[in-house]
């Protein structure tokens, strides 16, 4: 019942959708207003009167009606309806948590999270945020009022009281504006923000050290930490560019092998296996004594194995569901979605044929349009099923690979989860 109510909402939108306006004056504005008004009306009525009576039966968040409304707003009427019909076919009792994260909602309990707009950037599932050698910053300090403040800030940093440490470091800069260790203080502040996982705030601070203290002791470290920030944000392309600067701009830096390894790791996490393998092989050649060599060797082997991952063809999946609805989803290991899609399409086509056989032309055409929409949604869903299967296959492969080298990363790169 709820399914057909949502469809009525969708096709009422399509009826009100303006096609030809005189001289096309303000056409987009007219279209947008018409669609939005109709959407708000029908979906508002559905949520106020129909949804409460049915209870919390939707397996997803946002719910199917919210998903349909948002899809049309974001992608337009045609694609929005296709996405909505695909979602309705996926909302069954065979949903797998392997593809949808489970979140707890008040008054609804655990539900599957399936937003209209998926995150564009996949961040790494492990981060770099500690400086295992940070205590060496204070090796040359003496017992003066200045170093007392710095020593207190360091203790706060060790205890992961980063906000308090930032306050003390800024206090030091305020009290001693002409101190000779400004680059060290700014580096420490950047590391505190890094410890808080506020990478965006760390970036301008490390850039400040690089730009204003080019001859300082912390310029190469700041360049490396800057690259780490982009890495932790999941911007692997930018991270590679910044890591490469550690080698090109600071040829005497002790972090060159670390930077080379991190370039390879960025390529690896970005699923660019060939470039990753090249970077790791160059590490073995140029830095044979690096402690990261064992990790590089393991990842080279993983890059080779990546060539043999058994992907599913999204084209084949679409063709299968074009011939028999649901078979493309089954091919992509989404059996529950495939069975649901098959029966929904079979029932709708059966009802359509029955109406036409009984000379009920109006109902036949309405059900025919509904059936065709679900049929196209089934093909769209089959294509996405194969794509999502391949993405999950790669993600599982990446996670397995990283777990194998995790002890080396923790030891050599100062990793913290």
The 8 nearest C-alpha neighbors of each residue, nearest first, counted from 0:
[[1, 2, 3, 4, 5, 53, 49, 6],
 [2, 0, 4, 3, 5, 49, 50, 53],
 [1, 3, 0, 5, 4, 6, 87, 7],
 [4, 2, 6, 5, 0, 1, 7, 8],
 [5, 3, 1, 7, 6, 2, 0, 8],
 [6, 4, 8, 3, 2, 7, 1, 9],
 [7, 5, 3, 9, 8, 4, 10, 2],
 [6, 8, 4, 10, 5, 9, 11, 3],
 [9, 7, 5, 11, 6, 41, 10, 12],
 [10, 8, 6, 12, 7, 11, 5, 13],
 [9, 11, 13, 12, 7, 8, 6, 14],
 [10, 12, 14, 8, 13, 9, 7, 15],
 [11, 13, 10, 9, 15, 14, 37, 34],
 [12, 14, 10, 16, 11, 15, 9, 76],
 [15, 13, 11, 12, 16, 10, 17, 9],
 [16, 14, 12, 13, 17, 11, 33, 34],
 [15, 17, 13, 14, 12, 30, 34, 33],
 [18, 16, 30, 15, 19, 20, 29, 33],
 [17, 19, 16, 20, 30, 26, 15, 23],
 [20, 18, 17, 21, 23, 26, 22, 16],
 [21, 19, 23, 22, 18, 26, 24, 17],
 [20, 22, 23, 24, 19, 26, 25, 18],
 [21, 23, 24, 20, 19, 26, 25, 18],
 [22, 24, 20, 26, 21, 25, 19, 27],
 [23, 25, 26, 22, 21, 20, 27, 29],
 [26, 24, 28, 27, 29, 23, 30, 20],
 [25, 27, 29, 23, 24, 28, 30, 20],
 [28, 26, 30, 29, 25, 31, 32, 24],
 [27, 29, 31, 25, 26, 30, 32, 33],
 [30, 28, 26, 32, 27, 31, 33, 25],
 [31, 29, 27, 33, 28, 32, 17, 26],
 [30, 32, 28, 34, 29, 33, 27, 35],
 [31, 33, 35, 29, 30, 34, 36, 28],
 [34, 32, 30, 36, 31, 35, 29, 37],
 [33, 35, 31, 37, 32, 36, 12, 38],
 [34, 36, 38, 32, 37, 33, 31, 39],
 [37, 35, 39, 33, 38, 34, 32, 40],
 [38, 36, 40, 34, 39, 35, 12, 41],
 [39, 37, 35, 40, 36, 41, 42, 34],
 [38, 40, 36, 43, 37, 42, 41, 35],
 [41, 39, 37, 43, 38, 42, 36, 44],
 [42, 40, 44, 8, 43, 38, 39, 45],
 [41, 43, 45, 44, 39, 38, 40, 46],
 [42, 44, 40, 46, 41, 39, 45, 47],
 [45, 43, 41, 47, 42, 46, 48, 40],
 [44, 46, 42, 49, 43, 47, 48, 50],
 [47, 45, 50, 43, 44, 48, 49, 42],
 [46, 48, 44, 45, 43, 49, 50, 51],
 [47, 49, 45, 46, 44, 50, 51, 52],
 [48, 50, 45, 52, 51, 46, 47, 53],
 [49, 51, 46, 53, 52, 45, 48, 54],
 [52, 50, 54, 53, 49, 48, 47, 46],
 [53, 51, 50, 49, 54, 48, 47, 55],
 [52, 54, 50, 51, 49, 55, 56, 1],
 [55, 53, 51, 52, 56, 50, 57, 49],
 [56, 54, 57, 107, 53, 51, 50, 58],
 [55, 57, 54, 58, 53, 50, 59, 107],
 [58, 56, 59, 55, 62, 63, 90, 60],
 [57, 59, 110, 111, 90, 56, 60, 91],
 [60, 58, 111, 62, 110, 57, 61, 112],
 [61, 59, 62, 112, 113, 111, 110, 58],
 [60, 62, 65, 66, 59, 114, 63, 113],
 [61, 63, 60, 65, 59, 64, 66, 57],
 [62, 64, 66, 65, 67, 87, 61, 86],
 [63, 65, 67, 66, 62, 68, 5, 42],
 [66, 64, 68, 62, 63, 67, 61, 69],
 [65, 67, 63, 69, 64, 68, 61, 70],
 [68, 66, 83, 64, 70, 65, 69, 63],
 [67, 69, 65, 71, 66, 70, 64, 72],
 [68, 70, 72, 66, 71, 67, 73, 65],
 [71, 69, 79, 67, 73, 72, 68, 74],
 [72, 70, 79, 75, 76, 74, 68, 69],
 [73, 71, 69, 70, 75, 74, 68, 79],
 [72, 74, 70, 71, 69, 75, 79, 115],
 [75, 73, 71, 79, 70, 72, 78, 76],
 [76, 74, 71, 79, 72, 77, 78, 73],
 [75, 77, 71, 79, 78, 80, 74, 13],
 [78, 76, 79, 80, 75, 81, 71, 74],
 [77, 79, 81, 80, 76, 74, 75, 82],
 [78, 80, 71, 70, 76, 82, 77, 81],
 [79, 81, 83, 82, 77, 78, 76, 84],
 [82, 80, 376, 78, 84, 83, 79, 85],
 [81, 83, 85, 79, 80, 84, 78, 86],
 [82, 84, 67, 80, 86, 85, 81, 79],
 [85, 83, 87, 376, 81, 373, 86, 82],
 [84, 86, 376, 82, 88, 83, 87, 380],
 [87, 85, 89, 83, 88, 84, 90, 82],
 [88, 86, 84, 90, 89, 85, 83, 63],
 [87, 89, 85, 340, 86, 90, 339, 84],
 [90, 88, 86, 336, 87, 91, 85, 339],
 [91, 89, 87, 88, 86, 58, 57, 92],
 [90, 92, 93, 89, 94, 339, 88, 336],
 [91, 93, 94, 90, 335, 58, 89, 336],
 [92, 94, 335, 91, 95, 336, 334, 90],
 [95, 93, 92, 91, 96, 335, 90, 89],
 [94, 96, 97, 98, 93, 99, 333, 335],
 [97, 95, 99, 98, 100, 94, 101, 111],
 [98, 96, 95, 99, 100, 391, 94, 101],
 [99, 97, 96, 95, 100, 391, 387, 94],
 [98, 100, 96, 111, 112, 97, 101, 113],
 [101, 99, 112, 111, 96, 102, 98, 97],
 [102, 100, 111, 110, 112, 109, 99, 96],
 [101, 103, 109, 110, 111, 104, 100, 112],
 [104, 102, 109, 108, 110, 105, 101, 107],
 [103, 105, 108, 107, 109, 106, 102, 110],
 [104, 106, 107, 108, 103, 109, 102, 110],
 [107, 105, 108, 104, 55, 103, 109, 54],
 [108, 106, 104, 105, 55, 109, 110, 103],
 [107, 109, 104, 103, 106, 105, 110, 102],
 [108, 110, 103, 102, 101, 104, 107, 111],
 [111, 109, 59, 101, 102, 58, 103, 60],
 [110, 112, 101, 59, 99, 100, 60, 58],
 [113, 111, 60, 100, 99, 59, 101, 114],
 [112, 114, 60, 111, 59, 99, 115, 61],
 [115, 113, 116, 117, 112, 61, 60, 66],
 [114, 116, 70, 117, 66, 113, 69, 61],
 [117, 115, 114, 118, 119, 73, 70, 113],
 [116, 118, 114, 119, 115, 113, 120, 121],
 [119, 117, 120, 116, 121, 114, 122, 115],
 [120, 118, 117, 121, 116, 122, 233, 234],
 [121, 119, 118, 122, 233, 234, 232, 117],
 [120, 122, 233, 123, 119, 118, 124, 269],
 [123, 121, 233, 120, 232, 124, 231, 234],
 [122, 124, 125, 233, 121, 231, 126, 268],
 [125, 123, 122, 126, 398, 121, 416, 231],
 [124, 126, 123, 416, 127, 415, 231, 414],
 [127, 125, 231, 416, 128, 415, 414, 123],
 [128, 126, 414, 415, 129, 413, 231, 227],
 [127, 129, 194, 193, 415, 414, 126, 130],
 [130, 128, 413, 131, 414, 127, 415, 194],
 [131, 129, 133, 132, 413, 128, 190, 412],
 [130, 132, 413, 133, 129, 134, 412, 411],
 [133, 131, 130, 134, 135, 136, 413, 129],
 [132, 134, 130, 135, 136, 131, 137, 187],
 [133, 135, 136, 132, 137, 138, 131, 153],
 [136, 134, 138, 137, 133, 132, 139, 131],
 [137, 135, 134, 133, 138, 183, 139, 132],
 [136, 138, 140, 135, 139, 134, 150, 133],
 [137, 139, 135, 140, 136, 134, 141, 133],
 [140, 138, 137, 141, 136, 135, 146, 142],
 [141, 139, 137, 138, 146, 142, 143, 136],
 [142, 140, 143, 146, 139, 137, 138, 145],
 [141, 143, 146, 147, 140, 144, 145, 150],
 [144, 142, 145, 146, 141, 147, 140, 148],
 [143, 145, 147, 146, 148, 142, 149, 141],
 [146, 144, 143, 147, 148, 149, 171, 175],
 [145, 147, 149, 148, 143, 144, 150, 142],
 [148, 146, 150, 144, 145, 149, 151, 143],
 [149, 147, 151, 146, 150, 145, 152, 144],
 [148, 150, 146, 152, 151, 147, 153, 145],
 [151, 149, 147, 153, 152, 148, 146, 154],
 [150, 152, 148, 154, 149, 153, 147, 155],
 [153, 151, 164, 149, 155, 150, 154, 167],
 [152, 154, 156, 150, 155, 151, 149, 157],
 [155, 153, 157, 151, 156, 152, 158, 150],
 [154, 156, 160, 152, 158, 153, 164, 157],
 [155, 157, 159, 153, 154, 158, 161, 160],
 [158, 156, 154, 159, 155, 153, 160, 161],
 [157, 159, 155, 156, 160, 154, 161, 153],
 [160, 158, 156, 161, 157, 155, 194, 195],
 [161, 159, 155, 158, 156, 163, 162, 164],
 [160, 162, 164, 191, 159, 163, 156, 165],
 [163, 161, 165, 164, 160, 166, 191, 192],
 [162, 164, 166, 165, 161, 160, 167, 155],
 [163, 165, 152, 161, 167, 155, 166, 162],
 [166, 164, 168, 162, 163, 167, 188, 169],
 [165, 167, 163, 169, 164, 168, 170, 162],
 [168, 166, 170, 164, 169, 165, 152, 171],
 [167, 169, 171, 165, 170, 166, 164, 172],
 [170, 168, 172, 166, 171, 167, 165, 173],
 [171, 169, 167, 173, 168, 172, 166, 174],
 [170, 172, 168, 174, 169, 173, 175, 167],
 [173, 171, 169, 175, 176, 170, 174, 168],
 [172, 174, 170, 171, 175, 176, 169, 168],
 [175, 173, 171, 172, 170, 176, 169, 145],
 [174, 176, 172, 178, 177, 173, 171, 145],
 [177, 175, 172, 173, 178, 174, 171, 181],
 [178, 176, 175, 179, 181, 172, 180, 174],
 [177, 179, 175, 180, 176, 181, 172, 171],
 [180, 178, 181, 177, 182, 176, 183, 175],
 [181, 179, 183, 182, 178, 184, 177, 185],
 [182, 180, 184, 183, 179, 185, 178, 172],
 [181, 183, 185, 180, 184, 208, 186, 212],
 [182, 184, 186, 180, 181, 185, 187, 217],
 [185, 183, 187, 181, 186, 182, 188, 180],
 [186, 184, 188, 182, 187, 183, 181, 189],
 [185, 187, 183, 189, 184, 188, 182, 190],
 [188, 186, 190, 184, 185, 189, 183, 191],
 [189, 187, 185, 191, 190, 186, 165, 184],
 [188, 190, 201, 186, 192, 187, 191, 204],
 [189, 191, 193, 187, 188, 192, 194, 186],
 [192, 190, 194, 188, 161, 193, 189, 187],
 [193, 191, 195, 189, 197, 194, 190, 201],
 [192, 194, 190, 196, 191, 195, 198, 197],
 [193, 195, 191, 196, 192, 128, 190, 129],
 [196, 194, 192, 193, 197, 191, 161, 162],
 [197, 195, 193, 194, 198, 192, 128, 231],
 [198, 196, 192, 195, 199, 200, 193, 201],
 [197, 199, 201, 228, 200, 196, 193, 202],
 [198, 200, 201, 202, 197, 228, 203, 232],
 [201, 199, 198, 202, 197, 203, 192, 204],
 [200, 202, 189, 198, 204, 199, 192, 203],
 [201, 203, 205, 204, 199, 200, 225, 206],
 [204, 202, 206, 205, 201, 207, 200, 199],
 [205, 203, 207, 201, 206, 202, 189, 185],
 [204, 206, 221, 208, 207, 202, 203, 225],
 [205, 207, 203, 209, 204, 208, 210, 202],
 [206, 208, 204, 210, 205, 209, 211, 203],
 [207, 209, 205, 212, 206, 211, 210, 182],
 [208, 210, 206, 218, 207, 213, 212, 211],
 [211, 209, 207, 208, 212, 206, 213, 218],
 [212, 210, 208, 207, 209, 213, 182, 206],
 [211, 213, 215, 208, 214, 209, 210, 182],
 [214, 212, 209, 215, 218, 211, 210, 208],
 [215, 213, 212, 216, 218, 217, 211, 209],
 [216, 214, 212, 217, 213, 218, 182, 208],
 [215, 217, 218, 214, 219, 182, 183, 220],
 [218, 216, 220, 215, 219, 221, 183, 182],
 [217, 219, 221, 209, 220, 215, 216, 213],
 [220, 218, 222, 221, 217, 223, 249, 245],
 [219, 221, 223, 217, 222, 218, 224, 254],
 [222, 220, 224, 218, 205, 219, 223, 225],
 [221, 223, 219, 225, 220, 224, 218, 245],
 [222, 224, 220, 226, 221, 225, 242, 219],
 [225, 223, 227, 221, 226, 222, 220, 228],
 [224, 226, 222, 228, 227, 223, 202, 205],
 [225, 227, 238, 241, 223, 224, 229, 228],
 [228, 226, 230, 224, 225, 229, 231, 223],
 [227, 229, 231, 225, 198, 230, 226, 232],
 [230, 228, 238, 232, 234, 226, 227, 231],
 [229, 231, 227, 233, 238, 228, 232, 235],
 [230, 232, 228, 233, 229, 126, 227, 123],
 [233, 231, 229, 230, 234, 122, 228, 198],
 [232, 234, 122, 230, 231, 235, 123, 121],
 [235, 233, 229, 232, 237, 236, 230, 238],
 [234, 236, 238, 265, 230, 237, 233, 239],
 [235, 237, 239, 238, 234, 240, 265, 266],
 [236, 238, 240, 239, 235, 234, 241, 229],
 [237, 239, 226, 235, 229, 241, 230, 236],
 [240, 238, 262, 242, 236, 237, 241, 243],
 [239, 241, 237, 243, 238, 242, 236, 244],
 [240, 242, 226, 238, 244, 243, 239, 237],
 [243, 241, 239, 258, 244, 226, 245, 240],
 [242, 244, 240, 245, 241, 246, 239, 247],
 [245, 243, 247, 241, 248, 246, 242, 240],
 [244, 246, 243, 242, 249, 248, 247, 255],
 [247, 245, 244, 255, 250, 249, 243, 248],
 [246, 248, 244, 245, 249, 250, 243, 255],
 [249, 247, 244, 245, 246, 250, 219, 243],
 [248, 250, 252, 245, 251, 246, 247, 219],
 [251, 249, 246, 252, 247, 248, 245, 255],
 [252, 250, 249, 253, 255, 246, 254, 248],
 [253, 251, 254, 249, 250, 255, 219, 245],
 [252, 254, 255, 251, 256, 257, 250, 219],
 [253, 255, 257, 252, 256, 258, 245, 223],
 [256, 254, 258, 246, 257, 253, 252, 259],
 [257, 255, 259, 258, 254, 260, 286, 289],
 [256, 258, 260, 254, 255, 259, 261, 291],
 [257, 259, 261, 255, 242, 256, 260, 254],
 [260, 258, 256, 262, 261, 257, 255, 282],
 [261, 259, 257, 263, 262, 258, 256, 264],
 [260, 262, 264, 258, 263, 259, 265, 257],
 [263, 261, 239, 259, 265, 260, 264, 258],
 [264, 262, 275, 278, 266, 260, 261, 265],
 [263, 265, 261, 267, 266, 262, 268, 260],
 [266, 264, 262, 268, 235, 267, 263, 269],
 [267, 265, 275, 269, 271, 263, 264, 268],
 [266, 268, 264, 270, 275, 265, 269, 272],
 [269, 267, 265, 270, 266, 264, 397, 123],
 [268, 270, 266, 267, 271, 265, 235, 272],
 [271, 269, 267, 268, 272, 266, 393, 275],
 [270, 272, 266, 269, 267, 273, 274, 275],
 [271, 273, 275, 302, 270, 267, 274, 276],
 [274, 272, 276, 275, 271, 277, 302, 266],
 [275, 273, 277, 276, 272, 271, 266, 278],
 [276, 274, 263, 266, 272, 267, 278, 273],
 [275, 277, 273, 279, 299, 274, 278, 280],
 [278, 276, 274, 280, 275, 279, 281, 273],
 [279, 277, 263, 281, 275, 280, 276, 274],
 [278, 280, 282, 276, 295, 281, 277, 263],
 [281, 279, 283, 277, 282, 278, 276, 284],
 [280, 282, 284, 278, 279, 283, 285, 277],
 [281, 283, 279, 285, 286, 280, 284, 278],
 [284, 282, 287, 280, 281, 286, 285, 292],
 [283, 285, 281, 282, 286, 287, 280, 279],
 [286, 284, 282, 283, 281, 287, 256, 280],
 [287, 285, 282, 289, 288, 283, 284, 256],
 [288, 286, 283, 289, 284, 285, 292, 282],
 [289, 287, 286, 290, 292, 283, 291, 285],
 [290, 288, 291, 286, 287, 292, 256, 283],
 [289, 291, 292, 288, 293, 411, 407, 294],
 [290, 292, 289, 294, 293, 295, 411, 407],
 [291, 293, 295, 294, 290, 289, 296, 283],
 [294, 292, 296, 295, 291, 297, 290, 407],
 [293, 295, 297, 291, 296, 292, 404, 298],
 [296, 294, 292, 298, 279, 293, 297, 299],
 [297, 295, 299, 293, 294, 298, 292, 300],
 [298, 296, 294, 300, 295, 299, 293, 301],
 [297, 299, 301, 295, 300, 296, 302, 294],
 [300, 298, 302, 296, 276, 301, 297, 295],
 [299, 301, 303, 297, 298, 302, 304, 296],
 [300, 302, 298, 304, 303, 299, 305, 297],
 [303, 301, 299, 305, 272, 300, 304, 298],
 [302, 304, 300, 301, 305, 306, 299, 307],
 [305, 303, 301, 306, 302, 307, 300, 308],
 [304, 306, 302, 307, 303, 308, 301, 272],
 [307, 305, 304, 308, 303, 302, 272, 309],
 [308, 306, 305, 304, 309, 303, 310, 302],
 [307, 309, 305, 306, 310, 304, 392, 393],
 [310, 308, 307, 311, 392, 389, 306, 305],
 [309, 311, 389, 308, 312, 392, 388, 385],
 [310, 312, 385, 313, 331, 389, 309, 388],
 [313, 311, 315, 314, 316, 385, 310, 386],
 [312, 314, 382, 316, 385, 315, 317, 386],
 [315, 313, 317, 312, 316, 318, 382, 385],
 [316, 314, 318, 312, 317, 313, 319, 327],
 [315, 317, 327, 313, 319, 314, 318, 381],
 [318, 316, 314, 382, 320, 378, 315, 319],
 [319, 317, 321, 315, 320, 316, 314, 322],
 [320, 318, 327, 316, 322, 321, 317, 326],
 [321, 319, 324, 327, 323, 326, 317, 322],
 [320, 322, 318, 319, 323, 317, 378, 324],
 [321, 323, 319, 320, 318, 324, 326, 317],
 [322, 324, 320, 321, 326, 319, 325, 341],
 [325, 323, 320, 341, 326, 321, 340, 377],
 [326, 337, 324, 341, 340, 328, 320, 327],
 [325, 327, 329, 320, 328, 319, 324, 337],
 [326, 328, 316, 320, 319, 381, 330, 329],
 [327, 329, 337, 381, 333, 331, 325, 330],
 [328, 330, 334, 326, 333, 332, 337, 331],
 [329, 331, 327, 328, 332, 326, 316, 333],
 [330, 332, 328, 385, 329, 333, 384, 327],
 [333, 331, 329, 330, 334, 328, 388, 384],
 [334, 332, 328, 329, 336, 331, 335, 337],
 [335, 333, 329, 337, 336, 332, 338, 328],
 [334, 336, 93, 338, 337, 333, 339, 94],
 [337, 335, 339, 89, 333, 334, 338, 340],
 [325, 338, 336, 328, 334, 340, 329, 335],
 [339, 337, 341, 335, 340, 336, 325, 334],
 [338, 340, 336, 337, 342, 341, 88, 343],
 [339, 341, 325, 337, 343, 88, 338, 342],
 [340, 342, 325, 324, 338, 344, 339, 343],
 [341, 343, 345, 344, 339, 340, 346, 338],
 [344, 342, 340, 346, 345, 341, 339, 347],
 [345, 343, 347, 341, 342, 346, 348, 340],
 [344, 346, 342, 348, 343, 347, 349, 341],
 [347, 345, 349, 343, 344, 348, 342, 350],
 [346, 348, 350, 344, 370, 349, 345, 351],
 [347, 349, 351, 345, 350, 346, 370, 344],
 [350, 348, 346, 352, 347, 351, 345, 353],
 [351, 349, 353, 347, 348, 352, 346, 354],
 [350, 352, 348, 363, 366, 354, 349, 353],
 [353, 351, 349, 355, 350, 354, 356, 348],
 [352, 354, 350, 356, 351, 355, 349, 357],
 [355, 353, 363, 359, 357, 351, 356, 352],
 [354, 356, 358, 363, 352, 357, 353, 359],
 [357, 355, 353, 354, 358, 352, 359, 351],
 [356, 358, 354, 355, 359, 353, 360, 352],
 [359, 357, 355, 356, 360, 354, 363, 353],
 [360, 358, 354, 357, 355, 362, 361, 363],
 [359, 361, 363, 358, 362, 355, 364, 354],
 [362, 360, 364, 363, 359, 365, 354, 366],
 [363, 361, 365, 364, 360, 359, 366, 354],
 [364, 362, 360, 354, 351, 355, 366, 361],
 [363, 365, 367, 361, 366, 362, 360, 368],
 [364, 366, 362, 368, 367, 363, 361, 369],
 [367, 365, 369, 363, 351, 368, 364, 370],
 [366, 368, 364, 370, 365, 369, 351, 363],
 [367, 369, 371, 365, 366, 370, 372, 364],
 [368, 370, 366, 372, 367, 371, 365, 373],
 [371, 369, 367, 373, 347, 372, 368, 366],
 [370, 372, 374, 368, 373, 369, 367, 375],
 [373, 371, 369, 375, 374, 370, 376, 368],
 [372, 374, 376, 370, 84, 371, 375, 377],
 [373, 375, 371, 377, 372, 376, 370, 344],
 [376, 374, 378, 372, 377, 373, 371, 379],
 [377, 375, 85, 81, 373, 379, 84, 374],
 [376, 378, 374, 380, 375, 379, 85, 373],
 [379, 377, 381, 375, 317, 380, 376, 320],
 [380, 378, 376, 382, 377, 381, 375, 383],
 [379, 381, 377, 383, 378, 382, 85, 376],
 [382, 380, 328, 327, 384, 378, 383, 379],
 [381, 383, 313, 317, 379, 380, 384, 385],
 [384, 382, 386, 380, 385, 381, 387, 379],
 [383, 385, 381, 387, 382, 386, 331, 328],
 [386, 384, 313, 388, 331, 383, 387, 382],
 [385, 387, 383, 389, 388, 384, 313, 390],
 [388, 386, 390, 384, 389, 385, 383, 391],
 [387, 389, 385, 391, 386, 390, 384, 392],
 [390, 388, 392, 386, 387, 391, 310, 393],
 [391, 389, 387, 393, 392, 388, 394, 386],
 [390, 392, 394, 388, 393, 389, 395, 387],
 [393, 391, 389, 395, 390, 394, 388, 396],
 [392, 394, 396, 390, 391, 395, 397, 389],
 [395, 393, 391, 397, 396, 392, 390, 398],
 [396, 394, 398, 392, 397, 393, 391, 399],
 [395, 397, 393, 399, 394, 398, 400, 392],
 [398, 396, 394, 400, 395, 399, 393, 401],
 [399, 397, 395, 401, 400, 396, 394, 402],
 [398, 400, 396, 402, 397, 401, 395, 403],
 [401, 399, 397, 403, 398, 402, 396, 301],
 [400, 402, 398, 403, 404, 399, 405, 397],
 [401, 403, 405, 399, 400, 404, 398, 406],
 [402, 404, 401, 400, 405, 399, 406, 297],
 [403, 405, 401, 407, 402, 294, 406, 408],
 [404, 406, 402, 408, 407, 403, 401, 409],
 [407, 405, 409, 408, 404, 410, 403, 402],
 [408, 406, 410, 409, 405, 404, 411, 294],
 [409, 407, 405, 412, 411, 410, 406, 414],
 [408, 410, 414, 413, 406, 407, 412, 411],
 [409, 411, 407, 408, 413, 412, 406, 414],
 [410, 412, 408, 413, 409, 407, 291, 290],
 [413, 411, 408, 414, 409, 410, 127, 257],
 [412, 414, 409, 129, 131, 411, 410, 130],
 [413, 415, 409, 127, 412, 408, 129, 128],
 [416, 414, 127, 128, 126, 129, 413, 409],
 [415, 125, 126, 414, 127, 128, 124, 409]]
